[in-house]
Amino acid sequence: MQIYKLLLYKNEKNYIIKMEFCVITRKCLKNAYSKMYVTFAGECQNDFSRMLQDAIFQKRERRGKMKKKRMLLLAAMFVFTFAFIRFNTVDVQAASKYTIYVNRRTNLVNVTNSKTGKLVKAMYCSTGRNYRTIRGTYNTTAKYSTRIHGAYLFHSVPYYSINKSQVSTKEYNKLGQQASAGCIRLAVTDAKWIYDHCRLGTKVVIGEGRTLKKPTRPKVRVSTKKRAGWDPTDPDSRNPYRPKLTLKKKATKTIAYGSTFNIKNMVNVSSSYASSDALLKSMKVKGKVNTKKAGTYKVQCTITDPYTAVSVTKTFTFKVGKKPKQTTTEKKAPTELTTEEKTAE
């Protein structure tokens, strides 16, 4: 294959391309492509000159296609940006249902109704040590580990690994005091509640000026004998802190017809923190048993630990027996004597 070098000479308004037997340089080709007009010297009127001319036109055609692609890409980016801003604005407006207040001094979180100002939920938290948590008013910008602003998030107490049983027990007991590097730590149940109920764009106000209410749920502590353990408020079914709900061993699933029925007298409840009375008080029952009608009945029971806010639901099946048959002996009524029997006497 023959390789040529292009020598460019300026001749008034046109470039004169002279061909020599040499190596082609990119600079020469670039200069040739950059001009809309090219004339060829007499010695260049051969196959190579036509090949070069075709290459120049192909380059122009490729540039035109690239320009069209860039225009389409810019148009698509403009449409996407407009749609994102539009729908993000709608989400922020819809998210105004709740407002979250954080007090960095008392380490409390209050969620209020944006319209009425009524308290919806109160939580204990751990803000940044030495007031490292940012101060001001922001809008949440993420769906999980709810982002407040930049690197500042609502999230649970730190874990040593992705295993749910590896939460730091020492750090968990610091809820209610400054402990984090800047984020706002929460118990799992509270972090999950914000994630489930506070949409993108929810207003967050952080400072010390507003007096916040403490949660009605008592603050729980975990044993620090082990470095890691479960968050007591984690709703996972494997959590050992979950309250227990079982049917008593003496309780029978067959109910006598016409007898009295009270589900609370037939179940056992227990918890690591709450008393059985407190658990029975929290019990919600769905379904009834009609002891005057034979059949099978299902009763759903739900108990909630007032310390951890973790609920357990179980369904029990009971059977009401048939109405017993009445076994009464009939007494014969005395018969009256006839007139003939009377006269015979």
C-alpha positions in Angstrom: 0.0 0.0 0.0 1.4 3.4 -1.0 1.4 6.2 1.7 1.4 9.8 0.8 2.2 13.1 2.5 0.0 16.1 1.7 1.7 19.4 1.3 -0.5 22.5 1.6 0.3 25.7 -0.2 -1.7 28.9 0.1 -2.7 30.3 -3.3 -4.8 33.4 -2.9 -8.2 32.1 -1.6 -7.7 28.4 -2.3 -5.5 25.7 -0.8 -3.4 23.9 -3.3 -2.7 20.3 -2.3 0.4 18.7 -3.7 1.0 15.0 -3.4 4.3 13.4 -2.6 5.4 9.8 -1.9 5.6 10.1 1.9 3.8 9.6 5.2 0.4 11.3 5.8 0.3 13.7 8.7 -2.9 14.3 10.7 -2.3 18.0 10.7 -2.4 18.2 7.0 -5.7 16.2 6.8 -7.2 18.4 9.5 -6.3 21.5 7.6 -7.8 20.1 4.4 -11.0 19.0 6.2 -11.5 22.4 7.8 -12.0 24.2 4.5 -15.2 24.2 2.4 -13.3 24.5 -0.8 -10.3 22.5 -2.1 -8.7 22.7 -5.5 -6.2 20.2 -6.8 -3.0 20.7 -8.7 -2.6 19.1 -12.1 -0.4 16.3 -10.8 -3.0 15.4 -8.2 -5.8 14.6 -10.6 -5.7 10.9 -10.0 -7.4 8.2 -7.9 -5.9 9.5 -4.7 -7.3 13.0 -5.2 -10.8 11.5 -5.7 -10.3 9.4 -2.6 -9.3 12.4 -0.6 -12.2 14.4 -1.8 -14.6 11.6 -0.8 -13.0 11.5 2.6 -13.6 15.2 3.0 -17.3 14.9 2.1 -17.8 11.9 4.4 -16.2 13.9 7.2 -18.7 16.7 6.6 -21.6 14.2 6.6 -20.4 12.7 9.9 -20.2 16.1 11.5 -23.8 16.9 10.4 -25.0 13.7 12.0 -23.1 14.4 15.2 -24.6 17.8 15.3 -28.1 16.4 15.0 -27.4 13.8 17.8 -26.2 16.6 20.1 -29.3 18.6 19.4 -31.6 15.6 20.2 -29.6 14.9 23.4 -29.9 18.5 24.6 -33.6 18.4 23.8 -34.1 15.2 25.8 -32.1 16.6 28.7 -34.3 19.7 28.7 -37.5 17.7 28.8 -36.2 15.4 31.6 -35.1 18.4 33.7 -38.4 20.1 33.3 -40.3 16.9 34.2 -38.1 16.3 37.2 -38.6 19.8 38.6 -42.3 19.7 37.9 -43.0 16.4 39.6 -40.6 17.1 42.4 -42.5 20.3 43.1 -45.7 18.3 43.2 -44.2 15.8 45.7 -43.0 18.6 47.9 -46.4 20.1 48.0 -48.0 16.7 48.8 -45.4 16.1 51.4 -46.5 19.1 53.5 -48.8 16.8 55.5 -46.1 16.5 58.2 -43.4 18.7 59.6 -40.5 17.2 61.6 -38.9 19.2 64.4 -35.6 18.2 65.9 -34.1 19.7 69.2 -30.3 19.3 69.3 -30.1 20.0 73.0 -32.8 17.7 74.3 -32.4 15.1 71.5 -36.1 14.8 70.8 -38.0 14.5 67.5 -41.6 15.6 67.1 -43.7 15.0 64.0 -46.6 17.3 63.7 -49.5 17.8 61.3 -48.5 20.7 59.0 -52.0 22.1 58.9 -53.2 21.7 62.5 -49.9 21.7 64.3 -51.1 18.7 66.3 -48.5 16.3 67.6 -48.5 13.0 65.6 -45.5 11.2 67.0 -42.6 11.9 69.4 -39.3 10.1 69.4 -35.9 10.0 71.2 -32.9 10.6 69.0 -29.1 11.1 69.2 -27.9 14.2 67.4 -24.3 15.1 66.6 -21.8 15.5 69.4 -21.0 19.1 70.3 -23.9 20.2 68.1 -22.4 18.9 64.9 -25.8 18.3 63.4 -26.7 21.1 61.0 -29.2 23.8 62.1 -31.9 25.2 59.9 -34.9 24.3 57.8 -34.6 21.7 55.1 -36.7 19.3 53.0 -36.1 15.5 52.9 -34.5 14.4 49.6 -34.2 10.6 49.9 -36.6 7.7 50.5 -34.5 5.4 52.6 -32.3 6.4 55.5 -34.2 9.6 55.0 -31.8 12.3 53.8 -32.2 15.7 55.4 -29.5 17.7 53.6 -26.2 16.6 52.1 -24.7 13.9 54.2 -27.1 14.4 57.1 -29.7 11.7 57.5 -32.3 10.2 59.8 -31.2 6.6 60.4 -31.0 3.9 63.0 -28.3 3.3 65.5 -25.2 2.0 63.8 -24.7 -1.7 63.2 -21.4 -3.6 63.1 -22.6 -5.6 60.1 -25.6 -6.0 57.8 -26.9 -8.7 60.3 -29.9 -7.3 62.2 -28.6 -8.7 65.4 -25.4 -6.6 65.2 -26.6 -3.2 66.5 -24.1 -1.5 68.8 -25.6 -1.9 72.3 -23.4 0.8 73.7 -24.6 3.3 71.1 -28.2 2.2 71.4 -28.3 3.2 75.1 -27.2 6.7 74.1 -30.5 7.6 72.5 -31.7 10.8 74.1 -28.3 12.4 74.2 -25.7 13.7 71.7 -23.7 10.8 70.3 -23.5 10.9 66.4 -21.1 12.5 64.1 -23.8 14.7 62.7 -26.7 12.5 61.6 -29.9 12.0 63.6 -30.0 8.5 65.1 -33.4 6.9 65.9 -34.7 3.5 67.1 -35.6 1.2 64.2 -39.3 1.6 64.7 -39.0 5.4 64.5 -36.7 5.5 61.5 -39.1 3.1 59.7 -42.0 5.3 60.6 -40.4 8.4 59.1 -39.5 6.4 56.0 -43.1 5.0 55.6 -45.0 8.2 56.3 -42.9 11.2 55.5 -42.7 11.7 51.8 -40.0 13.3 49.7 -39.9 17.0 50.5 -41.1 16.8 54.1 -40.1 19.9 56.0 -37.5 19.4 58.7 -36.7 22.2 61.3 -33.5 21.7 63.4 -32.5 23.9 66.3 -32.9 24.4 70.0 -35.5 27.1 70.3 -38.6 25.0 70.1 -39.7 23.0 73.2 -40.5 19.4 72.1 -42.6 16.8 73.9 -41.2 13.5 75.1 -42.7 10.3 73.7 -45.3 8.5 75.7 -43.3 5.3 75.0 -40.8 4.8 77.8 -37.1 4.8 76.8 -35.7 1.2 76.9 -32.1 0.2 77.5 -30.4 -3.0 76.4 -27.7 -5.1 78.1 -24.2 -4.1 77.2 -22.7 -7.5 78.3 -22.5 -8.2 74.6 -21.0 -5.8 72.1 -23.8 -6.2 69.7 -27.5 -7.3 69.8 -30.9 -6.7 68.5 -32.7 -3.3 68.5 -35.7 -4.0 70.7 -38.0 -2.0 68.4 -37.1 -4.0 65.3 -40.3 -5.5 64.0 -38.4 -8.5 62.5 -40.1 -11.8 63.5 -36.7 -13.1 64.6 -36.2 -10.3 67.2 -36.0 -12.0 70.7 -37.5 -8.8 72.2 -40.8 -9.3 70.5 -43.8 -9.9 72.8 -45.1 -13.5 72.9 -48.7 -14.5 72.5 -49.8 -18.1 72.9 -52.9 -20.1 73.9 -52.9 -21.4 77.4 -52.3 -25.2 77.7 -55.4 -25.7 79.8 -57.5 -23.7 77.3 -59.6 -25.8 75.0 -60.4 -24.9 71.4 -63.8 -26.6 71.8 -66.3 -24.3 73.5 -69.4 -25.7 75.2 -72.7 -24.6 73.9 -74.1 -21.7 75.9 -70.9 -21.1 78.0 -69.2 -17.8 78.5 -66.2 -16.9 76.3 -63.4 -14.3 77.0 -60.3 -14.6 74.8 -58.2 -12.7 77.4 -58.7 -15.5 79.8 -57.5 -18.1 77.3 -54.1 -16.6 76.2 -50.6 -16.2 77.7 -48.7 -12.9 77.0 -45.2 -11.9 78.0 -42.5 -9.4 77.1 -39.0 -8.5 78.1 -40.1 -5.0 79.2 -43.9 -4.8 79.6 -46.1 -6.6 82.2 -48.8 -9.1 81.2 -51.5 -6.7 82.4 -50.1 -3.9 80.1 -50.0 -6.3 77.1 -53.6 -7.5 77.8 -54.7 -3.9 78.0 -53.2 -3.2 74.6 -54.9 -6.3 73.0 -57.1 -5.7 70.0 -59.5 -8.4 69.0 -61.2 -9.0 65.7 -63.9 -11.7 65.4 -66.5 -13.0 67.8 -67.5 -16.4 69.1 -71.3 -17.0 69.4 -71.6 -19.7 72.0 -75.3 -20.1 71.3 -74.7 -21.1 67.7 -72.7 -24.2 66.8 -69.9 -23.7 64.3 -66.3 -22.7 63.8 -65.0 -19.2 64.6 -61.7 -17.4 64.0 -60.5 -14.8 66.4 -57.5 -12.5 65.6 -55.6 -11.1 68.5 -53.0 -8.3 68.4 -50.8 -7.2 71.3 -48.4 -4.2 71.3 -45.5 -3.8 73.7 -45.8 -0.2 75.0 -42.1 0.0 75.5 -40.9 -1.1 72.1 -44.0 -0.4 70.0 -43.6 -3.9 68.4 -46.9 -5.7 67.7 -47.6 -9.4 67.4 -50.7 -10.8 65.7 -52.1 -14.3 65.9 -55.3 -16.0 64.8 -56.9 -18.7 66.9 -59.7 -21.1 65.8 -62.5 -22.2 68.2 -65.4 -24.6 67.7 -68.7 -24.3 69.5 -70.4 -27.6 70.1 -74.0 -28.5 69.3 -76.8 -27.8 71.7 -77.3 -30.7 74.1 -80.6 -32.6 73.8 -83.0 -32.3 76.8 -83.6 -35.7 78.6 -86.9 -35.2 80.7 -89.2 -38.1 81.9 -92.9 -37.7 81.1 -95.3 -38.3 84.0 -98.7 -40.1 83.2 -101.7 -38.0 84.2 -104.3 -39.8 86.4 -107.3 -41.1 84.5 -110.9 -40.4 85.6 -113.2 -43.4 86.4 -116.2 -44.1 84.3 -119.8 -44.1 85.7 -119.9 -47.9 85.4 -116.7 -48.3 87.4 -118.0 -45.9 90.0 -121.3 -47.9 90.5 -119.4 -51.1 90.6 -117.5 -49.8 93.6 
